[in-house]
Protein backbone atom coordinates (compact mmCIF):
# COMPACT_ATOMS: atom_id res chain seq x y z
CA UNK A 1 0.00 0.00 0.00
CA UNK A 2 1.12 3.54 -0.70
CA UNK A 3 1.37 6.22 2.03
CA UNK A 4 -1.98 7.40 0.69
CA UNK A 5 -3.64 4.08 1.48
CA UNK A 6 -3.96 3.12 -2.19
CA UNK A 7 -2.77 -0.10 -3.81
CA UNK A 8 0.69 0.18 -5.38
CA UNK A 9 1.27 -1.29 -8.86
CA UNK A 10 3.11 -4.61 -8.78
CA UNK A 11 5.32 -6.03 -11.52
CA UNK A 12 6.69 -9.61 -11.19
CA UNK A 13 6.12 -9.56 -7.47
CA UNK A 14 7.87 -6.21 -6.92
CA UNK A 15 6.33 -2.85 -6.15
CA UNK A 16 6.87 -0.22 -8.83
CA UNK A 17 8.33 3.02 -7.43
CA UNK A 18 5.61 5.46 -6.44
CA UNK A 19 6.52 8.89 -7.81
CA UNK A 20 4.28 11.97 -7.59
CA UNK A 21 2.77 11.31 -11.01
CA UNK A 22 1.82 7.79 -9.90
CA UNK A 23 -0.40 9.26 -7.18
CA UNK A 24 -2.43 11.02 -9.86
CA UNK A 25 -2.53 7.93 -12.07
CA UNK A 26 -3.64 5.59 -9.30
CA UNK A 27 -6.24 7.97 -7.89
CA UNK A 28 -7.68 8.52 -11.35
CA UNK A 29 -7.89 4.81 -12.15
CA UNK A 30 -9.28 4.01 -8.71
CA UNK A 31 -12.06 6.53 -9.32
CA UNK A 32 -12.93 5.01 -12.69
CA UNK A 33 -13.14 1.48 -11.29
CA UNK A 34 -15.16 2.50 -8.29
CA UNK A 35 -17.63 4.14 -10.68
CA UNK A 36 -17.76 0.91 -12.71
CA UNK A 37 -18.11 -1.20 -9.53
CA UNK A 38 -15.01 -3.15 -10.35
CA UNK A 39 -12.46 -4.43 -7.90
CA UNK A 40 -9.30 -2.48 -7.29
CA UNK A 41 -7.27 -5.60 -8.10
CA UNK A 42 -6.75 -3.86 -11.43
CA UNK A 43 -3.87 -1.99 -9.82
CA UNK A 44 -1.97 -5.19 -9.12
CA UNK A 45 -0.32 -5.73 -12.46
CA UNK A 46 0.92 -9.24 -11.57
CA UNK A 47 2.28 -9.98 -15.01
CA UNK A 48 3.57 -13.47 -15.72
CA UNK A 49 4.76 -15.28 -18.77
CA UNK A 50 6.90 -14.40 -21.75
CA UNK A 51 4.62 -11.48 -22.77
CA UNK A 52 4.90 -9.72 -19.42
CA UNK A 53 6.94 -6.81 -20.77
CA UNK A 54 4.45 -6.27 -23.58
CA UNK A 55 1.61 -6.20 -21.07
CA UNK A 56 3.48 -3.77 -18.86
CA UNK A 57 4.14 -1.44 -21.78
CA UNK A 58 0.48 -1.53 -22.79
CA UNK A 59 -0.52 -0.77 -19.19
CA UNK A 60 1.86 2.20 -19.04
CA UNK A 61 0.53 3.54 -22.36
CA UNK A 62 -3.06 3.29 -21.11
CA UNK A 63 -2.24 5.03 -17.82
CA UNK A 64 -0.29 7.76 -19.65
CA UNK A 65 -3.26 8.35 -21.93
CA UNK A 66 -5.58 8.72 -18.97
CA UNK A 67 -3.22 11.15 -17.27
CA UNK A 68 -3.02 13.19 -20.48
CA UNK A 69 -6.81 13.36 -20.48
CA UNK A 70 -6.72 14.71 -16.94
CA UNK A 71 -4.00 17.23 -17.84
CA UNK A 72 -6.11 18.49 -20.73
CA UNK A 73 -8.65 19.67 -18.16
CA UNK A 74 -6.17 21.92 -16.37
CA UNK A 75 -6.59 25.73 -16.43
CA UNK A 76 -4.58 27.70 -18.97
CA UNK A 77 -2.77 30.90 -18.01
CA UNK A 78 -3.92 33.99 -19.94
CA UNK A 79 -1.06 36.13 -18.64
CA UNK A 80 2.59 35.10 -18.48
CA UNK A 81 3.55 37.74 -15.92
CA UNK A 82 6.02 39.36 -18.32
CA UNK A 83 4.27 40.43 -21.52
CA UNK A 84 0.84 41.23 -22.92
CA UNK A 85 1.02 38.32 -25.35
CA UNK A 86 -2.48 37.04 -26.00
CA UNK A 87 -4.09 40.44 -25.39
CA UNK A 88 -4.88 43.50 -27.49
CA UNK A 89 -4.85 46.96 -25.92
CA UNK A 90 -7.80 49.07 -27.11
CA UNK A 91 -7.91 52.88 -26.54
CA UNK A 92 -6.02 52.80 -23.24
CA UNK A 93 -2.50 52.45 -21.85
CA UNK A 94 -1.50 49.18 -20.22
CA UNK A 95 1.86 47.96 -18.92
CA UNK A 96 3.29 44.95 -17.11
CA UNK A 97 4.66 45.94 -13.69
CA UNK A 98 6.09 43.50 -11.12
CA UNK A 99 4.36 40.50 -12.65
CA UNK A 100 0.94 42.16 -12.96
CA UNK A 101 -1.08 43.87 -15.66
CA UNK A 102 -1.15 47.58 -14.83
CA UNK A 103 -4.16 49.50 -16.21
CA UNK A 104 -2.40 52.86 -16.39
CA UNK A 105 -4.34 55.42 -18.47
CA UNK A 106 -7.45 55.96 -20.55
CA UNK A 107 -10.92 54.62 -21.17
CA UNK A 108 -10.86 51.34 -23.05
CA UNK A 109 -10.14 47.69 -22.46
CA UNK A 110 -7.70 44.83 -22.77
CA UNK A 111 -9.09 42.27 -25.19
CA UNK A 112 -8.22 38.55 -25.03
CA UNK A 113 -7.24 37.11 -28.42
CA UNK A 114 -9.80 34.31 -28.21
CA UNK A 115 -13.58 34.21 -27.70
CA UNK A 116 -14.93 31.88 -25.03
CA UNK A 117 -18.15 29.94 -24.48
CA UNK A 118 -18.31 27.84 -21.28
CA UNK A 119 -15.41 28.36 -18.90
CA UNK A 120 -14.06 28.94 -15.40
CA UNK A 121 -12.10 32.19 -15.18
CA UNK A 122 -9.99 33.07 -12.15
CA UNK A 123 -7.95 36.18 -11.46
CA UNK A 124 -6.55 38.41 -8.75
CA UNK A 125 -7.15 42.14 -8.94
CA UNK A 126 -6.42 45.26 -6.93
CA UNK A 127 -7.87 48.79 -7.09
CA UNK A 128 -5.12 51.38 -6.58
CA UNK A 129 -7.20 54.52 -6.05
CA UNK A 130 -8.01 54.81 -2.31
CA UNK A 131 -11.09 56.99 -2.85
CA UNK A 132 -12.86 55.80 -5.99
CA UNK A 133 -12.42 52.71 -8.13
CA UNK A 134 -14.19 51.41 -11.21
CA UNK A 135 -13.23 48.65 -13.61
CA UNK A 136 -14.62 45.26 -14.52
CA UNK A 137 -14.42 42.04 -16.48
CA UNK A 138 -16.50 41.68 -19.63
CA UNK A 139 -17.43 38.17 -20.72
CA UNK A 140 -19.39 36.76 -23.65
CA UNK A 141 -19.49 40.22 -25.19
CA UNK A 142 -21.15 39.84 -28.58
CA UNK A 143 -19.72 43.03 -30.09
CA UNK A 144 -17.00 45.60 -29.55
CA UNK A 145 -17.35 49.40 -29.71
CA UNK A 146 -16.57 51.17 -32.97
CA UNK A 147 -13.38 53.26 -33.01
CA UNK A 148 -14.12 56.72 -31.64
CA UNK A 149 -17.34 55.58 -29.96
CA UNK A 150 -18.59 57.75 -27.08
CA UNK A 151 -19.03 54.55 -25.06
CA UNK A 152 -15.62 52.85 -25.37
CA UNK A 153 -16.54 49.50 -23.81
CA UNK A 154 -18.63 46.44 -24.72
CA UNK A 155 -22.30 46.68 -23.74
CA UNK A 156 -22.45 43.33 -21.94
CA UNK A 157 -21.81 41.33 -19.79
CA UNK A 158 -19.75 42.90 -17.00
CA UNK A 159 -18.70 41.69 -13.58
CA UNK A 160 -18.32 45.08 -11.93
CA UNK A 161 -15.43 46.39 -9.87
CA UNK A 162 -16.98 49.77 -9.18
CA UNK A 163 -16.95 51.06 -5.61
CA UNK A 164 -20.03 49.70 -3.83
CA UNK A 165 -20.74 47.23 -6.66
CA UNK A 166 -17.65 45.05 -6.56
CA UNK A 167 -18.45 41.63 -8.01
CA UNK A 168 -21.98 42.52 -9.04
CA UNK A 169 -23.90 42.01 -12.27
CA UNK A 170 -27.39 43.41 -12.94
CA UNK A 171 -30.09 41.79 -10.80
CA UNK A 172 -27.94 40.51 -7.90
CA UNK A 173 -27.47 41.67 -4.31
CA UNK A 174 -24.82 44.40 -4.65
CA UNK A 175 -24.36 44.75 -0.91
CA UNK A 176 -23.59 41.06 -0.51
CA UNK A 177 -21.02 41.31 -3.29
CA UNK A 178 -19.42 44.52 -2.05
CA UNK A 179 -19.11 43.11 1.47
CA UNK A 180 -16.45 40.68 0.21
CA UNK A 181 -14.22 43.45 -1.15
CA UNK A 182 -10.84 44.05 0.49
CA UNK A 183 -9.82 47.68 0.05
CA UNK A 184 -6.18 48.18 -0.82
CA UNK A 185 -5.59 44.43 -1.07
CA UNK A 186 -5.62 41.75 -3.70
CA UNK A 187 -9.08 40.34 -4.37
CA UNK A 188 -9.92 37.07 -6.12
CA UNK A 189 -12.68 36.29 -8.62
CA UNK A 190 -13.73 32.83 -9.78
CA UNK A 191 -16.30 33.20 -12.54
CA UNK A 192 -17.98 30.04 -13.86
CA UNK A 193 -20.05 30.33 -17.04
CA UNK A 194 -21.96 27.35 -18.44
CA UNK A 195 -24.93 27.47 -20.77
CA UNK A 196 -26.75 30.71 -20.06
CA UNK A 197 -25.89 30.58 -16.34
CA UNK A 198 -22.98 32.23 -14.53
CA UNK A 199 -21.76 32.04 -10.95
CA UNK A 200 -19.23 34.14 -9.05
CA UNK A 201 -17.06 33.28 -6.08
CA UNK A 202 -15.59 36.44 -4.58
CA UNK A 203 -12.65 35.86 -2.24
CA UNK A 204 -13.88 32.31 -1.70
CA UNK A 205 -17.54 33.22 -1.08
CA UNK A 206 -20.24 32.38 -3.62
CA UNK A 207 -22.08 35.67 -4.00
CA UNK A 208 -24.46 34.98 -6.87
CA UNK A 209 -25.77 32.60 -9.51
CA UNK A 210 -27.60 34.22 -12.39
CA UNK A 211 -29.09 33.15 -15.72
CA UNK A 212 -29.71 34.87 -19.03
CA UNK A 213 -26.15 35.31 -20.24
CA UNK A 214 -26.30 35.15 -24.02
CA UNK A 215 -24.91 34.73 -26.63
CA UNK A 216 -23.33 31.34 -26.10
CA UNK A 217 -19.85 32.65 -26.94
CA UNK A 218 -18.16 36.03 -26.91
CA UNK A 219 -15.25 38.31 -26.13
CA UNK A 220 -13.36 38.49 -22.84
CA UNK A 221 -12.06 41.90 -21.73
CA UNK A 222 -10.51 43.73 -18.79
CA UNK A 223 -11.93 47.24 -18.50
CA UNK A 224 -9.89 50.44 -18.25
CA UNK A 225 -11.77 53.43 -16.81
CA UNK A 226 -8.86 55.29 -15.29
CA UNK A 227 -10.10 58.93 -15.48
CA UNK A 228 -13.16 58.15 -13.37
CA UNK A 229 -12.23 54.87 -11.72
CA UNK A 230 -8.52 54.89 -11.11
CA UNK A 231 -5.74 52.47 -11.91
CA UNK A 232 -5.97 48.70 -11.45
CA UNK A 233 -3.72 45.67 -11.28
CA UNK A 234 -4.54 42.15 -12.53
CA UNK A 235 -2.53 38.93 -12.14
CA UNK A 236 -2.85 35.12 -11.93
CA UNK A 237 -5.39 35.11 -14.76
CA UNK A 238 -6.35 31.56 -15.75
CA UNK A 239 -9.17 30.00 -17.73
CA UNK A 240 -10.50 26.45 -17.93
CA UNK A 241 -12.72 25.79 -20.93
CA UNK A 242 -15.60 23.45 -20.10
N, C-alpha and C positions, 0 to 999 in steps of 0.2 A: 504493500500500500504506500501511496505517496504521502508526504506531510499534510496534504490536503484531504486525506481520507479517501482518495480515489484509487482505483486499480491502476497499477503500473503495467505498461506493455511488456510482454515476456517474449524473448526469442531464444529457442533451444535451451529452455530452462534457466535463462539468465535475464535479469531485469535490464531493460534498455535505460540509458541515462535519462533522467528527467530534467530537461532544460526548461527555461521559462516558456518557450513556444509550445512545449509538450503540455503544459498546464492548459493552455487555450485549446489545443487539439482534443485532449481527453475530455475536458468539460463540454466541448461542443458535441462530441460524439456521444457522450453520456446522455446529454439532453435529447438528442435525436432518438436514441434507443429507449429512453424512458417514455417518450411520446409514442413510440411504436409498440410499447409493452413488451420489449424484448429484454433478454437477460444481459447483464453487463459483462458476461463471459466473452463478449466480442473483443474486449480490450486485451484478453490474454491471447496473444498471437503465438500459441504453442505450435510452431511450424516444424513438421517432421518430414523426412523423406528427401529425395534427391532434388525436388523442386522447391525446397524451402526458401532459397534465396529469391527465386522468382516471385513467390508468394509475398515475401517481405517487401520487395520492391513495389509490387502492386499495391500493398497496404499503405506504404509510404506515399505513393502517388495519390491514392484516394484521400488520405488525410490532408496532404498538401493542397489538393483541390478544394477541400472543405474549408481549410483555413483561408485560402484565397477568397472564397465566397464571403467569409466573415469580414476580411479586410476590406472588401469592396464596399461594405456598409459603414466604413469609418468616415467621420467628417473630413471635409477638405478645407484647407486654409484659404481664405480669400485675400489675405494680406501677409506678405512675407516679412514684415517688420523693417524692411530696408528701402523698398521702392513702391511705386504706385502701379506696378505691373498688374494688369487685369482690371484696371479702373480707368475711366475717362473723366477728366475734370471739365465741368461745364459751368461757365460764367462765374467762376469764383477762384480763389487762390488756396491751394492745398499743398502742404509739405509733409515730409516724414521727419519727426523729431523724437529722438530717444525711443525708437521702436514703436511709435504710435503715429497714426494719421492725425495731422494737425490742421483743422479747418481754420484758416487764418484770416481770410478777407472775402467780402462779397456776398451776394445773394445768388445761389445756384445749387449745385449738387455734384456729388461724386457718383458716377454711374458704373455699375458692374458690367463687364463685357458680355455676360451671358444672361438670358432671361430664365426665370425659374417658375416651376409649377408647384408641386408639393415638396416641402422641405422643413428642416429644422435649422434655424439660424441662431447663432450665439455670438455675442460680442460684449466687450467692456467699453464703457464710455464715461467721460467726465466733462462736466460743464465748468468752464474756467472763469466766467464772469460771476462775481459774488453777489450781484444784485438782481440781474435779470438773465435768463437763459432760454434759448429757443432753438431747437433743431429737431431732428426726427429721422426715422427710417421709413422709406417708401418701399412697398412690396406689391408685386403683381400690378404694377402701374401699366395701363394699357396704351398710354401715349406719353410723349415727352413734349414740353413746351417749345413753341417755335422760337427761333433766334430773335431776340429783341422783345419778347413777350413781356407785358407788364406784370404777369404772374410767372416768375421764373422757375417754378417747380411743377412736378406732376400733380394732377388733381386728386389722385387716390393711389393706394390706401396708405395712410401714414400712422405709424406708432409714434406718438408725440413725445417730445422731450422739453416741451415748454413749461416754464415755471407754473406749478399748480396743476399741471396736466401730464406730468411725467408718466410715460407708459400707457397712456390712454388712447383709445380710438373712439369714434363717435358711438354713443349708446351705452357706454360702460360707466362704472362708478369711478369718477375721476379722483375723488378723495381717497378711495382705497388704493388706487394706483400711486398717487402722489405720496402717500404715507410711507411707501417703501424707498423713496428717494433719499440718497445720502449726499448732502450738500458738501461740495469740495472734495469728494472722494470718488473712487471708481465705482460705477454701478454696472450691473450685469443684466442683460436681456437674454432670454431664451424664447424665441418665437417659433411656434410650430404651426405650419399651414398645410392642411390636407383637405382636398375637396373644396367646398366653399366655407370651411370652418377654420378659424385661427384661434390660437391660445397663447397667452403670454405668461411666462414666469419672470418676475422682477425681483432680483436679488434673492432667488430661491423660493419666492412666494408666488403661487398661481393667483393672478389678479383678475383675469377674465378669460372667458371662452365666448366667442361671438361668431355668428354665421353671416353669410351674404357677401363673401369676398370673391367677386368675379372681376375679370375673366379668370379662366383656369390657369393662365400663365402670363407673366409680365416682367417688367423691369424691376431691378433692385437698386436703390439709391440711398446715399447718406446726404442729408440736407445741410446746406450752408445758409445761414441767415444771420451773419455776423453783425451787420449794422444794428439790427434790433434785438438780436438774441445772443450775441457774444460768441467767443471762440469755443471750440470743442476738440476733444481728443477721442480717438477710437483705436482699439487694439484687440488682439485675440479674436479676430473675426473668422468664424468657421461656418460651413454649411454642409448639411447632410441631406442629399436628395432622396426622397421617399419613393 
